[in-house]
Amino acid sequence: MSYLKSFPLLLSALCLNLGYINPIMAQSVDSSASLDRFNPNPNPLQFPTKPKEVEIEQTQSISLEEAIEIALKNNKDLQAARIELQKAEDGLRASQGAELPTVDGQLEFNQGGQDTSPQGGDVFRHQTRFLGGLEVGYDLYSGGRRSASIERSRREIYFNKLDVERISEETRFNVTNSYYELQNRDAQVAIAQAAIEDFSQTLRDAQLLEQAGLGTRFDVLQAEVDLANANQALTVAISNQRNARRTLAEVLSIGQNVELTAADEITEKGVWQYTLEDSIVMAFKNRAELQQLLVRREINAQNREIALSETRPQVGLFAGYNFTGTAADTLNNTGFANGYNVGARLRWRFYDGGTARARGDQETRNIEIDETNFADQRNKIRLQVETAYNTMIANKENIGSTEKAVTTATESLRLARLRFQAGVGTQTDVINAQRSLTEARGNFLQAIIGYNQSLNELQRAVSNLPDGNLFQVR
């Protein structure tokens, strides 16, 4: 079995010997159970006020797939983006309402009186009057405002769909990166514990040689110092591990009383099958950020049409019915006076002081800004792809060399310890071999974690891989 496959098992065995359960090999508890237990309080304004409310009540081991599923459900930015999408859909319905006619009704009731005495006395005639009307109107031509408003609303819906896609991809990337970091911290704890076991063995050997008169007190003291330093390194590693767990919990936005550990083993998470050039082209085609800038440009073009429509002719049709009468007409059964009117109305603002033209020019400048931002974003995306690709290739090559280094350092430590126990080697040789082994283990781990992280960065840079579904709203 290659060291790449046996390394997680070795770490697990070392940790079990020391009475520590290695989270890297921990199995997911009740993995078939619902993930709803990780959901935060449904009240977004709730915050704990008592220590009991933030006390960790359960530690749950989850896989990377489970972590992504939880994050896509709980992420607040993604929830807000979905609400914005619904808002944009409401805006489209409002814009489409301009394609239908309007119906307005009016009813007026008033009480009045006038002096009817020829001599100007106090004889008043009181009268109750009713007036009403109904008008149907339709904007036959609005100077392009109506069609531009509807198209702008459609573009805004597409923009928000792309935003949901972008935030979904970003959430997936952040969760994966945090999960790999937690795996890294878990393994650093295991490596530190393995180093303590090695230094403890060296201390025991030095003490036995001193008792046999073959060693010195200096060798024992040096071994004690190295063991103390190893314990200090373990303390720091455990602290970093706890911080990584809380970071993952924050990214997943889970409840206050849950702590998460990584259930997946540290292994290579796939192989990138595309060349650098293919990866760059796929990123240009797939990245939601580039598409959003193009859509924003189209939205600003429609805004320009809406602004310029203010100085274009407006043509409307109307048909109305109206009536008027008094209370006396009702009592005398003479009925109300009524009538109708049908016609067309033309409105044309020939001059508005240059306001419409200036606002149109503003939108033209916004279009130019969008084009500039597109070019800038395109260059940034290419740099992201190239950086992630080159880092991935380097880490891939380092996995093989660091695996061989671990095997060599393990054998070197075994021989150095045998020589020291036989009295033909020095403790310095053993200590140097131990340090080399610890460093080799760390380098091997960093090569695997680094490869997975750079692969994750490359998948994010190219966006929708590996599923290949472009702009799918989740």
C-alpha positions as CSV (number, residue, x, y, z in Angstrom):
1,M,0.0,0.0,0.0
2,S,1.4,3.4,-0.9
3,Y,2.1,5.9,1.8
4,L,-0.5,8.2,0.3
5,K,-3.2,5.7,1.1
6,S,-1.8,4.6,4.5
7,F,-1.0,8.0,5.9
8,P,-4.5,8.7,7.3
9,L,-4.6,5.2,8.8
10,L,-1.2,5.8,10.4
11,L,-2.4,9.1,11.9
12,S,-5.5,7.4,13.2
13,A,-3.5,4.6,14.8
14,L,-1.1,7.0,16.4
15,C,-4.0,9.1,17.9
16,L,-5.8,6.0,19.2
17,N,-2.7,4.8,20.9
18,L,-2.5,8.2,22.7
19,G,-6.2,8.1,23.6
20,Y,-7.3,10.8,21.2
21,I,-10.0,10.2,18.5
22,N,-8.7,11.5,15.2
23,P,-11.5,13.5,13.6
24,I,-10.1,12.8,10.2
25,M,-11.3,9.2,10.5
26,A,-14.4,9.8,12.5
27,Q,-17.5,8.4,10.9
28,S,-20.6,10.5,10.5
29,V,-23.0,9.9,13.3
30,D,-26.4,9.0,12.0
31,S,-25.6,10.2,8.6
32,S,-29.0,9.3,7.3
33,A,-30.7,11.6,9.8
34,S,-32.1,14.9,8.7
35,L,-29.8,17.9,8.5
36,D,-32.5,20.1,10.0
37,R,-30.9,19.9,13.4
38,F,-28.1,22.1,12.1
39,N,-30.5,24.9,11.2
40,P,-30.2,28.2,13.2
41,N,-33.0,29.9,15.1
42,P,-35.7,30.9,12.5
43,N,-35.8,34.3,14.0
44,P,-32.9,36.3,12.4
45,L,-33.0,38.9,15.1
46,Q,-32.6,36.4,18.0
47,F,-29.3,36.5,19.9
48,P,-28.3,34.6,23.0
49,T,-28.3,36.3,26.3
50,K,-27.3,33.4,28.6
51,P,-24.2,31.3,28.7
52,K,-26.3,28.1,28.5
53,E,-27.6,29.3,25.1
54,V,-24.2,29.2,23.5
55,E,-22.9,26.1,25.3
56,I,-21.8,23.3,22.9
57,E,-24.3,20.5,23.4
58,Q,-23.3,18.2,20.6
59,T,-20.3,17.5,18.3
60,Q,-21.3,16.2,15.0
61,S,-19.0,14.8,12.3
62,I,-20.2,15.6,8.7
63,S,-18.9,15.0,5.2
64,L,-18.1,17.8,2.7
65,E,-21.2,17.1,0.7
66,E,-23.4,17.5,3.9
67,A,-21.6,20.7,4.7
68,I,-22.3,22.2,1.2
69,E,-25.9,21.1,1.5
70,I,-26.3,22.8,4.9
71,A,-24.6,26.0,3.7
72,L,-26.7,26.3,0.5
73,K,-29.8,26.1,2.8
74,N,-28.6,28.5,5.6
75,N,-26.5,31.1,3.8
76,K,-28.0,34.5,4.5
77,D,-26.6,36.2,1.4
78,L,-28.1,33.4,-0.8
79,Q,-31.4,33.8,0.9
80,A,-31.3,37.6,0.3
81,A,-30.4,37.0,-3.4
82,R,-33.4,34.7,-3.8
83,I,-35.6,37.4,-2.3
84,E,-34.2,39.9,-4.7
85,L,-35.0,37.6,-7.5
86,Q,-38.6,37.4,-6.4
87,K,-38.7,41.2,-6.1
88,A,-37.4,41.4,-9.7
89,E,-40.2,39.1,-10.9
90,D,-42.7,41.3,-9.2
91,G,-41.2,44.3,-11.0
92,L,-41.7,42.5,-14.4
93,R,-45.4,42.0,-13.6
94,A,-45.7,45.7,-12.8
95,S,-44.0,46.7,-16.1
96,Q,-46.2,44.4,-18.1
97,G,-49.3,46.1,-16.6
98,A,-48.6,49.0,-18.9
99,E,-49.6,46.9,-21.9
100,L,-53.2,46.7,-20.6
101,P,-55.7,49.5,-20.6
102,T,-56.5,51.5,-17.5
103,V,-60.0,52.1,-16.0
104,D,-60.7,55.1,-13.8
105,G,-63.9,56.0,-12.1
106,Q,-65.0,59.1,-10.3
107,L,-68.0,60.0,-8.1
108,E,-68.5,63.4,-6.5
109,F,-71.2,64.4,-4.0
110,N,-71.6,68.0,-2.8
111,Q,-74.1,70.1,-0.9
112,G,-74.6,73.8,-1.9
113,G,-77.0,76.7,-1.7
114,Q,-77.7,80.1,-3.1
115,D,-79.8,83.2,-2.2
116,T,-83.0,83.2,-4.2
117,S,-84.6,86.3,-2.7
118,P,-84.9,89.2,-5.3
119,Q,-84.5,91.7,-2.5
120,G,-81.3,90.0,-1.2
121,G,-83.0,88.5,1.9
122,D,-82.1,85.3,3.7
123,V,-84.0,83.0,1.4
124,F,-81.6,80.1,0.4
125,R,-82.2,77.3,-2.0
126,H,-80.3,74.2,-0.9
127,Q,-79.2,71.7,-3.5
128,T,-77.6,68.3,-3.3
129,R,-75.6,67.5,-6.4
130,F,-74.1,64.2,-7.8
131,L,-71.4,64.0,-10.4
132,G,-69.7,60.8,-11.8
133,G,-67.8,59.4,-14.6
134,L,-65.9,56.4,-16.0
135,E,-63.0,56.5,-18.4
136,V,-61.0,53.8,-20.1
137,G,-57.6,54.8,-21.4
138,Y,-54.8,53.1,-23.3
139,D,-51.3,54.3,-24.1
140,L,-51.0,53.5,-27.8
141,Y,-47.4,54.8,-28.0
142,S,-45.2,56.0,-25.2
143,G,-42.1,56.9,-27.0
144,G,-40.5,53.6,-26.3
145,R,-40.8,53.8,-22.5
146,R,-43.2,50.8,-22.1
147,S,-41.2,48.3,-24.2
148,A,-37.9,49.5,-22.6
149,S,-39.4,49.2,-19.1
150,I,-40.5,45.6,-19.8
151,E,-37.2,44.6,-21.3
152,R,-35.3,46.2,-18.4
153,S,-37.4,44.2,-15.9
154,R,-36.6,41.0,-17.8
155,R,-32.9,41.8,-17.8
156,E,-33.1,42.5,-14.0
157,I,-34.6,39.0,-13.5
158,Y,-31.8,37.5,-15.4
159,F,-29.3,39.6,-13.5
160,N,-30.7,38.3,-10.2
161,K,-30.7,34.7,-11.4
162,L,-27.0,35.2,-12.2
163,D,-26.5,36.6,-8.7
164,V,-28.0,33.5,-7.1
165,E,-25.7,31.5,-9.3
166,R,-22.7,33.6,-8.2
167,I,-23.4,33.4,-4.5
168,S,-24.2,29.7,-4.7
169,E,-20.8,29.1,-6.3
170,E,-19.1,31.4,-3.8
171,T,-20.8,29.6,-0.9
172,R,-19.7,26.2,-2.2
173,F,-16.2,27.5,-2.6
174,N,-16.0,29.0,0.9
175,V,-17.5,25.9,2.6
176,T,-15.1,23.6,0.7
177,N,-12.1,25.7,1.6
178,S,-13.1,25.9,5.3
179,Y,-13.7,22.1,5.3
180,Y,-10.2,21.5,3.9
181,E,-8.7,23.9,6.5
182,L,-10.4,21.9,9.2
183,Q,-9.0,18.7,7.8
184,N,-5.6,20.4,7.8
185,R,-5.9,21.4,11.5
186,D,-7.2,18.0,12.5
187,A,-4.1,16.4,10.9
188,Q,-1.8,18.9,12.5
189,V,-3.1,17.8,15.8
190,A,-2.5,14.1,14.9
191,I,1.1,15.0,13.6
192,A,1.8,16.9,16.8
193,Q,0.7,13.9,18.9
194,A,2.8,11.5,16.8
195,A,5.8,13.9,17.4
196,I,5.1,13.7,21.2
197,E,5.2,9.9,21.0
198,D,8.5,10.0,19.2
199,F,10.1,12.5,21.6
200,S,8.7,10.5,24.6
201,Q,10.5,7.4,23.2
202,T,13.7,9.4,22.8
203,L,13.4,10.6,26.4
204,R,12.9,7.1,27.7
205,D,15.9,5.9,25.7
206,A,18.1,8.8,27.1
207,Q,17.0,8.0,30.7
208,L,17.8,4.3,30.2
209,L,21.2,5.0,28.8
210,E,21.9,7.4,31.7
211,Q,20.9,4.8,34.2
212,A,23.2,2.3,32.4
213,G,26.1,4.8,32.5
214,L,26.2,5.1,28.7
215,G,24.4,8.5,28.5
216,T,24.7,11.9,30.1
217,R,22.4,14.1,32.1
218,F,22.6,16.6,29.3
219,D,21.0,14.2,26.8
220,V,18.1,13.7,29.2
221,L,17.6,17.4,29.7
222,Q,17.7,18.0,26.0
223,A,15.1,15.3,25.4
224,E,12.9,16.8,28.1
225,V,13.2,20.2,26.4
226,D,12.2,18.7,23.0
227,L,9.3,16.9,24.6
228,A,8.1,20.2,26.2
229,N,8.3,22.0,22.9
230,A,6.3,19.2,21.2
231,N,3.6,19.5,23.9
232,Q,3.5,23.3,23.3
233,A,3.1,22.6,19.5
234,L,0.2,20.3,20.3
235,T,-1.5,22.9,22.4
236,V,-1.2,25.4,19.6
237,A,-2.5,22.8,17.1
238,I,-5.5,22.0,19.3
239,S,-6.3,25.8,19.5
240,N,-6.1,26.1,15.7
241,Q,-8.3,23.1,15.4
242,R,-11.0,24.6,17.6
243,N,-10.9,27.9,15.7
244,A,-11.2,26.0,12.4
245,R,-14.3,24.2,13.7
246,R,-15.9,27.4,14.7
247,T,-15.0,29.0,11.3
248,L,-16.8,26.1,9.6
249,A,-19.8,26.5,11.9
250,E,-19.9,30.3,11.0
251,V,-19.7,29.6,7.3
252,L,-22.5,27.1,7.5
253,S,-24.6,29.4,9.8
254,I,-25.6,26.5,12.0
255,G,-27.2,26.7,15.5
256,Q,-25.3,28.1,18.5
257,N,-25.1,24.7,20.3
258,V,-23.5,22.5,17.6
259,E,-19.8,21.9,16.8
260,L,-18.7,20.2,13.6
261,T,-15.8,17.9,12.8
262,A,-14.7,16.6,9.5
263,A,-15.7,13.0,8.6
264,D,-13.9,12.7,5.2
265,E,-10.4,11.3,4.9
266,I,-7.6,13.5,3.5
267,T,-7.3,12.3,0.0
268,E,-6.9,13.8,-3.5
269,K,-10.3,15.1,-4.5
270,G,-10.2,14.4,-8.2
271,V,-8.1,15.1,-11.3
272,W,-8.4,18.2,-13.5
273,Q,-8.8,16.9,-17.1
274,Y,-8.5,20.2,-19.0
275,T,-5.5,22.2,-20.3
276,L,-4.8,25.7,-19.0
277,E,-6.1,27.2,-22.3
278,D,-9.3,25.2,-22.2
279,S,-9.8,26.2,-18.5
280,I,-9.4,29.9,-19.4
281,V,-12.0,29.7,-22.2
282,M,-14.4,27.8,-20.0
283,A,-14.1,30.5,-17.3
284,F,-14.9,33.2,-19.9
285,K,-18.0,31.3,-21.0
286,N,-19.3,30.2,-17.6
287,R,-18.5,32.9,-15.0
288,A,-21.7,34.6,-13.8
289,E,-19.7,37.8,-13.0
290,L,-19.0,38.4,-16.7
291,Q,-22.5,37.7,-17.7
292,Q,-23.8,40.1,-15.0
293,L,-21.8,42.9,-16.4
294,L,-23.2,42.3,-19.9
295,V,-26.7,42.2,-18.5
296,R,-26.0,45.4,-16.5
297,R,-24.9,47.0,-19.8
298,E,-28.2,46.0,-21.4
299,I,-30.2,47.4,-18.4
300,N,-28.4,50.7,-18.7
301,A,-29.2,50.8,-22.4
302,Q,-32.9,50.4,-21.6
303,N,-32.6,53.1,-19.0
304,R,-31.3,55.4,-21.7
305,E,-34.4,54.6,-23.9
306,I,-36.6,55.4,-20.9
307,A,-34.9,58.7,-20.3
308,L,-35.1,59.8,-24.0
309,S,-38.8,58.8,-24.2
310,E,-39.7,62.0,-22.3
311,T,-39.2,64.1,-25.4
312,R,-40.9,61.8,-27.8
313,P,-44.6,61.9,-28.8
314,Q,-47.0,60.2,-26.4
315,V,-50.2,58.9,-28.0
316,G,-53.2,57.7,-26.0
317,L,-56.8,56.6,-26.6
318,F,-59.7,57.2,-24.3
319,A,-63.4,56.6,-23.9
320,G,-65.5,58.0,-21.2
321,Y,-69.0,58.2,-19.8
322,N,-70.2,60.8,-17.3
323,F,-73.4,61.8,-15.6
324,T,-74.7,64.6,-13.4
325,G,-77.8,65.4,-11.4
326,T,-79.4,66.6,-8.2
327,A,-81.4,65.2,-5.4
328,A,-84.5,67.1,-6.8
329,D,-84.0,65.3,-10.1
330,T,-84.2,62.0,-8.3
331,L,-87.3,63.0,-6.3
332,N,-89.1,64.2,-9.5
333,N,-88.0,61.1,-11.3
334,T,-86.6,63.2,-14.1
335,G,-83.2,61.2,-14.1
336,F,-79.7,62.4,-14.5
337,A,-78.0,64.2,-17.4
338,N,-75.4,61.9,-19.0
339,G,-73.1,61.7,-21.9
340,Y,-69.9,60.1,-23.4
341,N,-66.8,61.0,-25.1
342,V,-64.3,59.0,-27.3
343,G,-61.0,60.3,-28.7
344,A,-57.3,60.3,-29.0
345,R,-54.7,62.4,-27.2
346,L,-51.3,63.5,-28.4
347,R,-48.7,64.9,-26.0
348,W,-45.3,66.0,-27.1
349,R,-42.8,67.8,-25.0
350,F,-40.7,69.7,-27.6
351,Y,-38.2,71.1,-25.1
352,D,-37.5,70.1,-21.5
353,G,-34.4,72.2,-20.9
354,G,-32.1,69.3,-22.0
355,T,-33.0,67.1,-19.0
356,A,-33.9,64.0,-21.0
357,R,-30.8,64.3,-23.2
358,A,-28.6,64.7,-20.1
359,R,-30.1,61.7,-18.4
360,G,-29.6,59.7,-21.6
361,D,-26.0,60.7,-21.7
362,Q,-25.6,59.6,-18.1
363,E,-26.8,56.1,-19.0
364,T,-24.4,56.1,-22.0
365,R,-21.6,56.8,-19.5
366,N,-22.8,53.9,-17.4
367,I,-22.6,51.6,-20.4
368,E,-19.0,52.7,-21.0
369,I,-18.3,51.9,-17.3
370,D,-19.8,48.5,-17.7
371,E,-17.7,47.8,-20.7
372,T,-14.5,48.9,-18.8
373,N,-15.5,46.7,-15.8
374,F,-16.1,43.8,-18.1
375,A,-12.5,44.0,-19.5
376,D,-11.1,44.3,-16.0
377,Q,-13.1,41.4,-14.7
378,R,-12.1,39.3,-17.7
379,N,-8.4,39.9,-16.9
380,K,-8.9,39.1,-13.2
381,I,-10.7,35.8,-14.0
382,R,-7.8,34.8,-16.3
383,L,-5.4,35.5,-13.5
384,Q,-7.5,33.4,-11.1
385,V,-7.5,30.5,-13.4
386,E,-3.8,30.6,-14.2
387,T,-2.8,31.0,-10.5
388,A,-5.0,28.1,-9.4
389,Y,-3.9,25.9,-12.3
390,N,-0.2,26.5,-11.7
391,T,-0.6,26.0,-7.9
392,M,-2.5,22.8,-8.5
393,I,0.2,21.4,-10.8
394,A,2.9,22.2,-8.3
395,N,1.0,20.6,-5.4
396,K,0.3,17.6,-7.5
397,E,4.0,17.1,-8.2
398,N,4.9,17.7,-4.5
399,I,2.6,14.9,-3.4
400,G,4.9,12.3,-4.9
401,S,8.1,13.9,-3.6
402,T,6.8,14.5,-0.1
403,E,5.4,11.0,0.1
404,K,8.9,9.6,-0.6
405,A,10.4,12.1,1.9
406,V,8.1,10.7,4.7
407,T,9.1,7.1,3.9
408,T,12.8,8.1,3.9
409,A,12.5,10.1,7.1
410,T,10.6,7.3,8.9
411,E,13.4,4.8,8.0
412,S,16.1,7.4,9.0
413,L,14.5,7.8,12.4
414,R,14.3,4.1,13.0
415,L,18.0,3.7,12.1
416,A,19.1,6.7,14.2
417,R,17.2,5.3,17.2
418,L,18.7,1.9,16.8
419,R,22.2,3.4,16.6
420,F,21.5,5.5,19.7
421,Q,20.2,2.6,21.7
422,A,23.3,0.6,20.7
423,G,25.6,3.4,21.9
424,V,27.1,4.1,18.5
425,G,24.9,7.1,17.6
426,T,24.2,10.4,19.2
427,Q,21.0,11.8,20.6
428,T,21.4,14.7,18.3
429,D,21.1,12.4,15.3
430,V,17.8,11.0,16.8
431,I,16.4,14.5,17.4
432,N,17.3,15.7,13.9
433,A,15.7,12.6,12.4
434,Q,12.5,13.2,14.5
435,R,12.3,16.8,13.4
436,S,12.9,15.8,9.8
437,L,10.1,13.2,10.1
438,T,7.7,15.7,11.6
439,E,8.5,18.3,8.9
440,A,8.1,15.6,6.2
441,R,4.7,14.6,7.5
442,G,3.6,18.2,7.5
443,N,4.9,18.8,4.0
444,F,3.1,15.7,2.7
445,L,-0.1,16.8,4.4
446,Q,0.2,20.4,3.0
447,A,0.8,19.0,-0.5
448,I,-2.5,17.0,-0.4
449,I,-4.5,19.9,1.3
450,G,-2.9,22.4,-1.1
451,Y,-3.8,20.3,-4.1
452,N,-7.4,20.0,-3.0
453,Q,-7.6,23.7,-2.2
454,S,-6.1,24.8,-5.5
455,L,-8.5,22.3,-7.3
456,N,-11.3,24.0,-5.5
457,E,-10.1,27.4,-6.5
458,L,-9.8,26.3,-10.1
459,Q,-13.3,24.9,-10.1
460,R,-14.6,28.2,-8.6
461,A,-12.6,30.2,-11.2
462,V,-14.2,28.1,-14.0
463,S,-17.6,28.4,-12.2
464,N,-20.1,25.6,-12.9
465,L,-17.8,22.6,-13.1
466,P,-18.1,19.8,-12.6
467,D,-21.8,19.6,-13.3
468,G,-21.6,22.0,-16.3
469,N,-25.1,23.5,-15.7
470,L,-24.8,27.2,-16.7
471,F,-26.7,29.8,-14.7
472,Q,-29.0,27.3,-13.0
473,V,-31.0,28.8,-10.2
474,R,-30.7,26.4,-7.2
